[in-house]
Amino acid sequence: MTFQELETSFHQQMQPKGSAEVAVFRQFVNAVWNLRLLSDQERRLNELAARELIPLNLAKIQNDLTQTRRRLNLAENAFCRCLNRLTRLRDDRLRRSAARAISPESLARLRTPIHIM
């Protein structure tokens, strides 16, 4: 799957609206893409380490694997932050939209105190 296909797929699913949602959505897609790339790199390094017989090469591979895992952890954190922000922005937008859909009469009834006898 290409980056564009990934972005299109998520865009259809999440349907971001407004500049704030679109900006966070782009960060989210970048984080997902980075997670995929780094996960693939980690898998390849693990396979390479399992086959390596020369200690010096193995030390280099282990170092690369440590760096990749650190970057993978940062990408996971970015993914979670973006997903949380995007969810909050969308929920706020939906709440505002629902509040606008309430008629003034319904809103007045909601604000009228109920008298209990």
Secondary structure, 3 states (H helix, E strand, C coil): CCHHHHHHHHHHHHCCCHHHHHHHHHHHHHHHHHHHHHHHHHHHHHHHHHHCCCHHHHHHHHHHHHHHHHHHHHHHHHHHHHHHHHHHHHHHHHHHHHHHHCCHHHHHHHHCCCCCC
